[in-house]
Amino acid sequence: MLHGWIRHDVLGTLLVDVADYTHVHHGPGVILVAHEGLYSMDESDGRLGLRYKQKRPMAGTLADQIRHVLGKTLAACRELEREQSLEGAIRFRTDEVLLQIADRLNAPNNDETFRRLQHDVASAFGGIYGDAPIRMERDTNRSVFTIRMTALEAEPLETLSDRIRNVNPLPP
């Protein structure tokens, strides 16, 4: 299926390869390698989710960068839910998002980093979830800086995708 995404340019970005790590317990699952990042069916918390990891530097503010990454993630989620070969077997929750910043030097997983980045993170998520109340908590059980965002209401995936598309994209 993901090889077909590469052939048919489903995500509108340069997709390069697919790697299968489903044999690794709570591992990255299947990885779709793109030029600028990695998409994976993630099972690291013992439940299935989609992860996007940006690998290339981005312009813009931190809030802009977060919205960009969320846009890529939501687009892949939308395509997986629509994938005919899966016959509707995948549905993503939209009331919970984990945001990880894997730069341990500039964003160690501590309270100071949370205080420093909290405004930009809230701005990015607020633009997507609108007026819906959201809760942000730092996940102290991770080795990299992680914020768990929880919305009180699960908005439809299409609604979130539409909102993120209406935000100005980052320059290439």
Secondary structure, DSSP 8 states (H G I E B T S, - for coil): -HHHHHHHTTTSS-EEEEEEETTSTTS-EEEEEESSEEEEEE-TTSS-EEEEEE-S---S-HHHHHHHHHHHHHHHHHHHHH-GGGTT-----SSEEEEEE--TTTS-SSHHHHHHHHHHHHHHHHHHHTTS-EEEEE-TTSSSEEEEEEESS---HHHHHHHHHTS-----
